[in-house]
Amino acid sequence: MAFRLVPALLFAGSAIAQSVGMWGQCGGINYNGSKICVSGAVCTYVNDWYSQCLPGTATSTTTRTSSSTTLTPSSSSSSIQATTTTQSSQTSTSPQPSGSCTPLSGNPTSSTIPKLPDPFQRASGSRVTTKAEWQCRREEISQLMQTNELGTKPPKPSSVTGSMSGNTLTINVSEAGKSISFSISISYPSSGTAPYPAIIAYGAMSIPTPAGVAVITFNNDDIAAQQNSGSRGSGKFYTLYGSNHSAGALIAWAWGVSRIIDAIETTTNVRINPAKIGVTGCSRNGKGAIVAGAFDTRVALTIPQESGSGGSACWRLSDAQKSSGQNVQTASQIITENVWFSKSFDPFVTSVTRLPFDHHLLAGMVAPRGLLVIENTSMEWLGNMSCFGCMKAGQTIYQALGVQSNMGFSQVGNHNHCSFPSSQQTELTAFVQRFLFDQSSANTAIFKTDGNLNFDQAGWMPWSVPTLS
């Protein structure tokens, strides 16, 4: 992520405030705790409400003046334009994004973007015109979402190992002198040939198990608890990284999925093909599934089911539905229900138009890999129009990449929450065949709803879709 680094003040003598552990909070509006990080960490500005102790060393404590980019919406089209402001920075380094991508020079949340943010306009104001540039835009979106909504997803720990016993894979993780272990159960198919493709199911499988596919049952609550709003900081992720880590449960679970794939890649006798991994979950676990697919490019097929707000719905669209009198979950309500998001999200929940992203960009992060979004028209709380419109916007990223049929959307009502209508079986089978069995002839050109939804596509998506070279 792109951060502004804020080195801890140096104090003489031994009577200093207690150091904040790695990944802990060290600053922000209304924060009254210590601003001194443990050795090997630097207090890193995330936003005005949250600074975090992240690995690194401040290379300079000399205050200097630098430019940072903030974004303002165009008065004519609500597209994003860049303006430059001057601010004080106390260090000369900031974490770099991967590859040759230019890092963000600020956190552009001071201006409002009433419409869905343009997927193809970077924070610098430049347009994305190539597939290579999209990868940098994708990295930018990842940084923004971690900074302002989800919390930090730590990189692969220094040690990840696995061991098989029967149908149980135990994953052992160590980092910075701390260790955890967690287990997953694998149900192997009665047909097909090992190594098998597999679907990681959050909690339990809520879609029909495809023939020839193994099911990996992932107890995501073991990694990050989600009982209620008091669950923050509970679970094995926080045992490893500290209860004050910025990660909400969704990104902590995504970290867990990545460790499962790590172990599958290196453990003998697991009989799973790590290149053919899917991930799924329903409702709150569906939110987790789409985040996992977005944040690990090794996931070949992502299948969020009835994930609604915080998943396949867009915050802006859900607010619009709520304003029209519908009973739809919004950002301001969702943070009172559970700990799925980082505390850094709190300042935005009553002003989501300040976010430089929305969840159509989360879907776009999965591209060009397989994505099948399953929704329920009859569940008003999920935001049926919000899900439809958000994923319609997300599909434009697949369109720009020339792989529009790699993303599908199927919204069918008149059934219970998290049940699976038989009318969606053909669509599920097609995506599994194409992305887990390499059957290129499978028809995944699916985008449908049985609802009479009034989505103003031109109004909410006032940007053009390029053909990326």
Secondary structure as GFF3:
##gff-version 3
##sequence-region A 1 469
A	DSSP	beta_strand	4	5	.	.	.	ID=ss1
A	DSSP	beta_strand	25	27	.	.	.	ID=ss2
A	DSSP	beta_strand	41	47	.	.	.	ID=ss3
A	DSSP	beta_strand	50	55	.	.	.	ID=ss4
A	DSSP	beta_strand	64	73	.	.	.	ID=ss5
A	DSSP	beta_strand	80	89	.	.	.	ID=ss6
A	DSSP	alpha_helix	131	145	.	.	.	ID=ss7
A	DSSP	pi_helix	146	150	.	.	.	ID=ss8
A	DSSP	beta_strand	159	165	.	.	.	ID=ss9
A	DSSP	beta_strand	168	175	.	.	.	ID=ss10
A	DSSP	beta_strand	178	187	.	.	.	ID=ss11
A	DSSP	beta_strand	196	202	.	.	.	ID=ss12
A	DSSP	beta_strand	214	218	.	.	.	ID=ss13
A	DSSP	alpha_helix	220	223	.	.	.	ID=ss14
A	DSSP	alpha_helix	236	241	.	.	.	ID=ss15
A	DSSP	alpha_helix	249	266	.	.	.	ID=ss16
A	DSSP	beta_strand	272	282	.	.	.	ID=ss17
A	DSSP	alpha_helix	284	295	.	.	.	ID=ss18
A	DSSP	beta_strand	299	305	.	.	.	ID=ss19
A	DSSP	alpha_helix	315	323	.	.	.	ID=ss20
A	DSSP	alpha_helix	331	337	.	.	.	ID=ss21
A	DSSP	three_ten_helix	343	348	.	.	.	ID=ss22
A	DSSP	three_ten_helix	352	354	.	.	.	ID=ss23
A	DSSP	alpha_helix	359	366	.	.	.	ID=ss24
A	DSSP	beta_strand	370	375	.	.	.	ID=ss25
A	DSSP	three_ten_helix	380	382	.	.	.	ID=ss26
A	DSSP	alpha_helix	384	400	.	.	.	ID=ss27
A	DSSP	three_ten_helix	404	406	.	.	.	ID=ss28
A	DSSP	beta_strand	407	411	.	.	.	ID=ss29
A	DSSP	three_ten_helix	422	424	.	.	.	ID=ss30
A	DSSP	alpha_helix	425	436	.	.	.	ID=ss31
A	DSSP	beta_strand	447	449	.	.	.	ID=ss32
A	DSSP	alpha_helix	457	460	.	.	.	ID=ss33
###
